[in-house]
Amino acid sequence: MRTRIMWMLLALTLVATTTAWAADPRYYLALGDSLAVGVQPDATGQLKPTPQGYADDLYSLVRTFRPGLQLMNLGCSGETTSSMITGQGTHCLYQAGSQLNQAVAFLKANPNRVALITIDIGGDNLLECLKLDAPIDPACVVGAASIAAGDLVQILATLRAFAPGVLIVGMNYNDPLVGAAVFGQTGQALAAFSLQATALLNQALEGVYGVFQVPVADVAAKFRTNTTSVNFVNVGLALTWTWMSAPPPRGPDVHPNAIGYWAIASAFVKTINQQ
């Protein structure tokens, strides 16, 4: 009942925004990594896309007011900022060679028919530096944030060139690894470090989004990881809104569960409604 009421409230906040869109069928173009395609671990621990990603949740809500709206989701699990541009190192196959090139091809084929673009990218750059069974490496984090920011400049410049006037909304990242604080001393050290690392990545991403005047959904604030302090609230949310507390083989896993994806979607709703 509580979830249903929350969805109704979110729907009301989008009325003003969606009614301003043209009545003819348009597209919502979703770009990003595993979060865009709703990846979750199945009962065997295999990571599978689901219809519960934040893009699916956001689309379902917006389509209530724009029945003709269609979702084009080009997200790819494991996508980094670099693989989004080049297509190298990704398992996703795009006819145009990369997710960014595919997005450009779609925008060219549908001029003036894309109403909204959302993007989440950069999280997988950082995850390579944050592992429970590996030493903490600050240099890796700095390098990951720098590369992510540099690549994001190219990504946004390209999208702006082919989608002038289209509302593009990015996002910062929550830190699911703060949930590792319950895994003993090693986990506590990782949780503290991962909060600092995520803050550095988010600062880098937000700086680039700001340059391109792209509003940012504050997912970090939603999960209460917009801090360098490991506390009861952000650890609790990480354990209940992601698969971090799931027993093997399903967990621990950093991906959001259905509630976590809904929380991300709600952060996008808030940002869209402010535009």
Buried (B, 14 or more C-beta within 10 A) or exposed (E): EEEEEEBEEBBEBBEEBBEEBEEEEBBBBBBBBBBBBBBBBEEEEEBEBBEBBBBBBBBBBBBEBBEEBBBBBBBBBBBBBBBBBBBEEBEBEBEBBBBBBBBBBBBEEBEEBBBBBBBBBBBBBBBBBBEBEEEBBEEBBBBBBBBBBEBBBBBBEBBBEBBEEBBBBBBBBBBBBBBBBBBEEEBBBBBBBBBBBBBBBBEBBBEBBEEBEBBBBBBBBBBBBBBEEBEEBBBBBBBEBBBBBBEEEBBBBBBBBBEBBBBBBBBBBBBBBEE
